[in-house]
Structure formats: C-alpha cells, structure tokens
Amino acid sequence: MTSARRRSVASLGLGSVGAGVLAYVFFVTATRALGPQDAAAVSVLWTWWSFTAAAITFPLQHWITRTVEAAGGERAVRDALPRLGVLVAAVAVGSGLVSWGGGERLFRTGGPTFPVLVAVVTLGAGLLGVVRGHLTGRGRFSAVGLNLVLENAVRSVAALGLAALGWTEPWAFGLALVAGYAVAVANGRALVSWHDTGSDQAESPVRAVGATGLGQLLAQVALTGAPVVLALSGGRAQDVTALFAGLALFRAPYTVATALMASVTGRLTRQWLEGTASAWRRVEAVVAGLVVVGTGAGALLAAWIGAWLVALVFGKDVVLGDGVAALLAAGTVLAMGNLVLAVMIVAQGRSAALVRGWAFGGVVGLAWMLVSPLSPVVDVAWLFVMVEGAALAWLGIEEVSGARRAAAPR
C-alpha cells in the first residue's frame, strides 16, 4: 500500500470515528430537547436510519465497488442504476406505507409526517450508497470519510440549532435527521457521472444488492437487538438500559471497521480475481487468527474494566456485570469477524450466502432461548454470542467452500 493510500484510508478511519460521535450528538440533543416521551418518535426514525444504512447503503456501496473492480470499469454500474433505483423506491414506498399503518404505535402520533420521513430516509440511504460507491470505486477514500463527517455534522448542527431556538416538535428533529442527506445531494453528479469503460456484464444487481441487504439487515438486528429481546423476556428495566449501554460502547470499533471496509472490498476483489489460491488462504488464516485472538482478548479486557467503562461513560447508576460485559465484548468481536467474512463473500460474488448464514444464526438463537436456564440478562448476553458465533461458523464454511470450488485461476 502506497503512503498516499495509507493516508487516504487513515482519513476514512478518522472520518468514521467523527461521524459516529456526531451521530450520537444528534440523538442526545434531540432527547434532551424533547424529553424521553416526545423523543420516542425520533428514536424510532433514528433506528430506521441505522437499519437502512446496513440494508441499503452498505450493499450498494460494496456492490458498486466490487463491480467496478471485476468489470474493469463503470459501465456495468451505470447500466444497472435504473433497476436499483426502482428497487430502492419500492422499498421506500413500502416502508412508508407500513409505518403509516402503524403510525400511532410506532411514533405515538398520527398523520403522514413521520411515515413520509421514513420513506425519505430510505431514499436517502440509497442515494448515499450510490455516492459512496462512486467515490470508493475510484479510490477516493478521504472523500468518503469527509462525507461521513459532513452528513452527521449537518444533522448535529440542525438539532443543536432547534434546541437553541426552543423547538419542541418531534417532526422538526426528524427533518434535522433527514437534512444530513443534503451532503449526498451535493454529490448528486455521482448518479450520472460514470465512465463508459469496462465490461457491461455483471451479476444481477437487484439479486446481489437485495441478498446483501437482507443479510446485513439481519446482521444489524443481531448486533443491536439484544436489549429488545431482554425487555420482551421480562428483564428488569435497569438491566435493559445496562445492556444497551454496554453494546453501544463495545461496538464502537465495529462502527469504525464498517467504514474501513470501503477500502477493503476492491482489494479483496482483485485478490479473488487475480491472486493465487495460496494467497487467498493466507487471507483466510489471518482473519481466523484475528477473530480467535480478538475474541479472547476482548472478553478478558471487558471482564476486567468493561463494567467500569460503562459506568464512567453512562453514569454510576448503569451497572453491568463483569461476566455480561465479557460476553458482549466477545460477541462484538465475532460480529467484526462476520463483517469481514461478508466482504470476502461479496468479493466472490456470492451474496446469497449471507442470508443463509444469518438464517442459521437465527435458528441457533431461537433454540438457545427455548432451552436456556439462565437469568434473563445473562441468557440474552449468551444469545448475542450464540447468534454471532453460529453465523460466523456458517459464513466461514460458505466462504471456504466457495473459495475451494472456484473455477477462476488462483
């Protein structure tokens, strides 16, 4: 890797950290300005934003990057964009209609405002995916990092301005969240500025993006859903809060890794198409070693200082047991392993494997919930580890078997 590329990737990493901090600034500002009750509608919209980032933005960005590399140019992406636009628009309309039907339960308010915002967030996620894919495919990682920061800076500044003016309408903060997509609109030429180079043949874009999107949506649910499961299973309110806080803190490295994957997809695709079998096996060995070592080290470190860190960041009343902290940290490292495996499988052009892997993880998790004799909070912490571990095992088998069956010269 050249020094210029290292600086570009480093800028992307710093941008992802800054964007993560600013995203929480937005949510904290909205919560403090509106109060816990009125902020509920914004929290639902914010959750949908995180889901669309995983299920729409990530798949589009990485499919574009992979296709540009595999096809030797951008023609195939340009030709596929109209079909992908129809797919995103259909998801946006469907999600808006569903949220309108359940508006009272979801947002504690009637009317079309928040359902429309749900649809706009979905469309914005698609636009972001195209813009980031355009920049990533051309190796402009610093620009991707800058866009990450600016997107969430716009949201945070808008929310802080509303709070300073004394606005107490939830829809106004919903508009502040949507305002972040203005950064993507400013890069709108990515929708039309594609080089007429390379092959026009590519794997089915709708199938590839749809499969990756569903897989990453399931991965996001597994990563963030433990507090909801604990609440539904009768866990104490303070344990639900502590579990949410622990996951929010421990998945910070995962958030950074997700952004950095933009710089990895193209390299892995080149390695897959042009490298040797032995070189690919070395990549597999490195990933496996890092997951094994990282899981153990993360669990030990969290058992030592995890509970203290949670109390330090979220307040002394947020109490997380050492054992639970260790499980949450171990599960987060497994989730990072799943993220890398997902990118390796996307590089192979086998996105459907992601859905199978996460479906298997869900089955294992369900079986665990049916037989576990543990207390609710420990039970759900183990559930997190079980689902991530089962998905990792399945995806690992899928990746290795796909690599061994590949007909491409290695």
Disulfide bonds with the S-S distance in Angstrom:
none
